[in-house]
Amino acid sequence: MGTILDSLLSGSRGRTGRLVVANVGGIEILKHRPRKRAATTNPNQLLIQQRMKEAYSFLTAYKAFASLYFGRRIGLKSPYNMAMSNVLNAFRLDFDLMQIIPSYSEIAFARGNHLQPIVNGLASTTPNSFELQWMDNSGGNPLLQSDNAQILYAADGESTSVFLQNVATRIDASFTVPLASSWSGKTVHVWLAFLAADNSAVSNSVYAGSVVIS
Protein backbone atom coordinates (compact mmCIF):
# COMPACT_ATOMS: atom_id res chain seq x y z
CA MET A 1 0.00 0.00 0.00
CA GLY A 2 1.26 3.48 -0.82
CA THR A 3 0.62 6.87 0.67
CA ILE A 4 -0.41 10.27 -0.71
CA LEU A 5 0.93 13.28 1.14
CA ASP A 6 -1.24 16.38 1.70
CA SER A 7 -4.50 17.00 -0.12
CA LEU A 8 -5.03 17.31 -3.85
CA LEU A 9 -5.82 20.99 -3.44
CA SER A 10 -2.57 21.80 -1.64
CA GLY A 11 -0.13 20.25 -4.06
CA SER A 12 -0.09 16.55 -3.33
CA ARG A 13 2.52 13.99 -4.17
CA GLY A 14 3.00 10.30 -3.65
CA ARG A 15 1.60 7.02 -4.93
CA THR A 16 -0.62 4.12 -4.11
CA GLY A 17 -0.15 0.91 -6.04
CA ARG A 18 0.42 1.87 -9.68
CA LEU A 19 -1.33 5.23 -9.25
CA VAL A 20 0.95 8.26 -8.97
CA VAL A 21 -0.03 11.84 -8.15
CA ALA A 22 2.24 14.32 -9.91
CA ASN A 23 2.39 18.03 -10.64
CA VAL A 24 3.08 18.78 -14.32
CA GLY A 25 3.34 22.42 -15.32
CA GLY A 26 1.28 23.48 -12.32
CA ILE A 27 -1.46 20.95 -13.07
CA GLU A 28 -2.02 17.98 -10.77
CA ILE A 29 -2.55 14.71 -12.56
CA LEU A 30 -3.20 11.13 -11.51
CA LYS A 31 -1.43 8.59 -13.71
CA HIS A 32 -0.25 5.00 -13.84
CA ARG A 33 3.35 4.11 -13.23
CA PRO A 34 4.77 2.36 -16.31
CA ARG A 35 5.19 -1.37 -15.96
CA LYS A 36 8.70 -2.76 -15.83
CA ARG A 37 9.99 -3.72 -19.23
CA ALA A 38 10.26 -7.37 -20.04
CA ALA A 39 13.76 -8.81 -20.16
CA THR A 40 13.45 -9.42 -23.90
CA THR A 41 12.63 -6.75 -26.50
CA ASN A 42 11.43 -7.57 -29.98
CA PRO A 43 12.92 -5.91 -33.11
CA ASN A 44 9.94 -3.58 -33.56
CA GLN A 45 10.34 -2.26 -30.02
CA LEU A 46 14.06 -1.76 -30.58
CA LEU A 47 13.33 0.27 -33.72
CA ILE A 48 10.84 2.44 -31.82
CA GLN A 49 13.42 3.02 -29.09
CA GLN A 50 16.04 3.89 -31.71
CA ARG A 51 13.68 6.45 -33.26
CA MET A 52 13.29 8.14 -29.88
CA LYS A 53 17.08 8.33 -29.48
CA GLU A 54 17.59 9.75 -32.97
CA ALA A 55 14.75 12.26 -32.60
CA TYR A 56 16.21 13.53 -29.31
CA SER A 57 19.67 13.74 -30.88
CA PHE A 58 18.31 15.71 -33.84
CA LEU A 59 16.42 18.15 -31.62
CA THR A 60 19.29 18.74 -29.17
CA ALA A 61 20.84 21.56 -31.25
CA TYR A 62 17.69 23.72 -31.09
CA LYS A 63 16.11 22.38 -27.90
CA ALA A 64 16.39 25.67 -25.99
CA PHE A 65 15.03 27.66 -28.92
CA ALA A 66 12.09 25.32 -29.49
CA SER A 67 11.25 25.42 -25.78
CA LEU A 68 10.57 29.14 -26.24
CA TYR A 69 9.41 29.40 -29.84
CA PHE A 70 7.51 26.28 -30.85
CA GLY A 71 3.98 27.55 -30.35
CA ARG A 72 2.36 27.92 -26.94
CA ARG A 73 1.66 25.42 -24.19
CA ILE A 74 -1.55 23.46 -24.77
CA GLY A 75 -2.65 21.80 -21.54
CA LEU A 76 0.17 19.48 -20.52
CA LYS A 77 1.95 19.85 -23.87
CA SER A 78 4.84 22.30 -23.68
CA PRO A 79 6.49 23.83 -26.77
CA TYR A 80 9.35 21.37 -26.27
CA ASN A 81 6.93 18.42 -26.15
CA MET A 82 5.34 19.58 -29.39
CA ALA A 83 8.73 20.03 -31.06
CA MET A 84 9.69 16.50 -30.05
CA SER A 85 6.39 15.13 -31.38
CA ASN A 86 7.06 16.91 -34.66
CA VAL A 87 10.42 15.18 -35.11
CA LEU A 88 9.06 11.79 -34.03
CA ASN A 89 6.25 12.04 -36.57
CA ALA A 90 8.71 13.05 -39.30
CA PHE A 91 11.02 10.11 -38.47
CA ARG A 92 8.81 7.44 -39.99
CA LEU A 93 9.15 3.78 -39.10
CA ASP A 94 9.30 1.17 -41.86
CA PHE A 95 8.81 -2.15 -40.09
CA ASP A 96 9.19 -4.08 -43.36
CA LEU A 97 12.67 -2.70 -44.01
CA MET A 98 13.31 -2.13 -40.28
CA GLN A 99 14.46 1.41 -41.01
CA ILE A 100 13.82 4.93 -39.80
CA ILE A 101 13.07 7.14 -42.81
CA PRO A 102 13.07 10.90 -42.12
CA SER A 103 10.61 13.10 -44.01
CA TYR A 104 12.69 16.26 -43.82
CA SER A 105 10.07 18.54 -45.32
CA GLU A 106 7.79 17.81 -42.35
CA ILE A 107 10.34 18.87 -39.73
CA ALA A 108 9.95 22.31 -38.13
CA PHE A 109 11.98 24.08 -35.46
CA ALA A 110 9.78 27.15 -34.87
CA ARG A 111 6.07 27.89 -34.88
CA GLY A 112 4.62 31.36 -34.61
CA ASN A 113 2.55 34.08 -36.24
CA HIS A 114 5.38 36.36 -37.41
CA LEU A 115 5.91 37.01 -41.14
CA GLN A 116 7.14 33.76 -42.69
CA PRO A 117 10.31 33.56 -44.85
CA ILE A 118 10.12 33.10 -48.61
CA VAL A 119 13.16 31.11 -49.71
CA ASN A 120 14.30 31.73 -53.29
CA GLY A 121 17.69 30.09 -53.47
CA LEU A 122 19.86 27.33 -52.01
CA ALA A 123 23.19 26.45 -53.62
CA SER A 124 26.74 25.30 -52.95
CA THR A 125 28.92 27.09 -55.48
CA THR A 126 31.89 27.63 -53.16
CA PRO A 127 33.63 24.53 -51.73
CA ASN A 128 32.65 23.56 -48.20
CA SER A 129 29.77 26.00 -47.87
CA PHE A 130 26.21 26.67 -48.93
CA GLU A 131 24.35 29.90 -49.57
CA LEU A 132 20.74 30.35 -48.50
CA GLN A 133 18.77 33.15 -50.16
CA TRP A 134 15.39 34.59 -49.22
CA MET A 135 13.13 37.39 -50.33
CA ASP A 136 13.02 40.64 -48.37
CA ASN A 137 9.26 40.52 -47.95
CA SER A 138 9.23 43.21 -45.26
CA GLY A 139 7.44 45.70 -47.51
CA GLY A 140 9.85 48.38 -46.30
CA ASN A 141 8.77 47.98 -42.66
CA PRO A 142 11.92 48.71 -40.58
CA LEU A 143 10.81 46.38 -37.78
CA LEU A 144 10.40 43.46 -40.16
CA GLN A 145 13.64 44.32 -41.96
CA SER A 146 15.51 43.87 -38.68
CA ASP A 147 14.16 40.35 -38.06
CA ASN A 148 16.98 37.90 -37.36
CA ALA A 149 17.48 34.77 -39.46
CA GLN A 150 17.60 31.42 -37.64
CA ILE A 151 19.05 28.57 -39.73
CA LEU A 152 18.94 24.83 -39.05
CA TYR A 153 20.76 22.30 -41.20
CA ALA A 154 21.49 18.58 -41.10
CA ALA A 155 23.26 16.04 -43.26
CA ASP A 156 21.03 13.51 -44.96
CA GLY A 157 20.74 10.28 -43.00
CA GLU A 158 22.46 11.63 -39.88
CA SER A 159 20.67 12.06 -36.57
CA THR A 160 22.30 15.34 -35.53
CA SER A 161 21.62 18.89 -36.64
CA VAL A 162 23.33 22.28 -36.45
CA PHE A 163 21.50 25.44 -35.38
CA LEU A 164 22.69 28.98 -36.19
CA GLN A 165 20.99 31.90 -34.44
CA ASN A 166 20.79 35.56 -35.47
CA VAL A 167 23.20 35.16 -38.39
CA ALA A 168 21.62 37.75 -40.71
CA THR A 169 18.57 39.98 -41.01
CA ARG A 170 15.55 39.76 -43.29
CA ILE A 171 16.80 42.69 -45.38
CA ASP A 172 20.18 40.98 -45.95
CA ALA A 173 18.34 38.44 -48.16
CA SER A 174 21.10 35.81 -47.98
CA PHE A 175 23.66 34.11 -45.78
CA THR A 176 26.58 31.81 -46.58
CA VAL A 177 27.19 28.98 -44.11
CA PRO A 178 30.83 27.78 -43.94
CA LEU A 179 31.35 24.06 -43.36
CA ALA A 180 34.22 21.79 -42.43
CA SER A 181 35.80 19.76 -45.23
CA SER A 182 34.13 16.62 -43.84
CA TRP A 183 30.80 17.93 -45.20
CA SER A 184 32.03 17.85 -48.80
CA GLY A 185 29.86 15.61 -50.98
CA LYS A 186 27.09 15.30 -48.41
CA THR A 187 23.47 16.19 -49.06
CA VAL A 188 22.41 18.83 -46.55
CA HIS A 189 18.85 19.74 -45.58
CA VAL A 190 18.18 23.35 -44.58
CA TRP A 191 15.43 25.22 -42.68
CA LEU A 192 14.89 28.96 -42.05
CA ALA A 193 12.81 31.07 -39.65
CA PHE A 194 12.78 34.73 -38.59
CA LEU A 195 12.79 36.02 -35.02
CA ALA A 196 11.87 39.61 -34.21
CA ALA A 197 14.83 41.72 -33.09
CA ASP A 198 13.28 42.12 -29.64
CA ASN A 199 12.58 38.35 -29.43
CA SER A 200 8.85 39.04 -29.10
CA ALA A 201 7.65 37.00 -32.08
CA VAL A 202 8.80 34.20 -34.35
CA SER A 203 7.71 32.95 -37.75
CA ASN A 204 6.99 29.38 -38.72
CA SER A 205 10.16 27.75 -39.91
CA VAL A 206 10.20 26.69 -43.55
CA TYR A 207 12.04 23.82 -45.22
CA ALA A 208 14.36 25.40 -47.77
CA GLY A 209 15.24 22.11 -49.46
CA SER A 210 18.49 20.19 -49.82
CA VAL A 211 21.83 20.82 -51.47
CA VAL A 212 24.90 18.72 -52.22
CA ILE A 213 27.98 20.38 -50.72
CA SER A 214 30.73 21.01 -53.27
Summary of the structure (lengths in Angstrom):
residues: 214
radius of gyration: 21.3
end to end distance: 65.0
largest distance: 68.2
contacts: 604
relative contact order: 0.14
helix: 26%
strand: 36%
